[in-house]
Amino acid sequence: MLVCRGEGMSKDITKQHITDSFNVLSRKYQLDKITVNMIVETAGISKSTFYRHFFDKYDVMNYNYKRVLDDIFTRNACKSWNELFLSILAFLENSFNRMNEKCLEKRGCCLSQEEIYTAKLIIYGCVYAVKDWVFSDKRISRQELALQIDNAIPDKYKALL
């Protein structure tokens, strides 16, 4: 359990701490099993502190995705398109490796060819949705798009991330 009290912490530090607590839980539980109470308990904060920063667990998840992507773009300080794509590909490769490792832990075997094919279809769909959003009139926000994509991914595959 991560223990840290929300009082006296800056807003950014508190949000990061809540997100880190969410990440700890997401390594052990599927998203649909994680509750705000679990996040609050793991973070060692009050519910009011949680709700001061996030609406619900999905808001934490979206903030977390944004934080990871921001880290890819800023920490790596990409100076070229090549560096940008290398960073994105490294993130995707690490995610796929994590999926395989979780599958190995839970079932004693890596992803099956069928699961890999399904994961590819999901990824293709996500890429197309993002491409469509980038080149459209962006009728929805980034957050709404991320939530729609997340909602479209079967829980079986979310649990492996």
Secondary structure, DSSP 8 states (H G I E B T S, - for coil): -----STT--HHHHHHHHHHHHHHHHTTS-GGG--HHHHHHHHT--HHHHHHH-SSHHHHHHHHHHHHHHHHHHTTT--SHHHHHHHHHHHHHHHHHHHHHHHHHHHSS---HHHHHHHHHHHHHHHHHHHHHHTS---S-HHHHHHHHHHHS-HHHHTT-
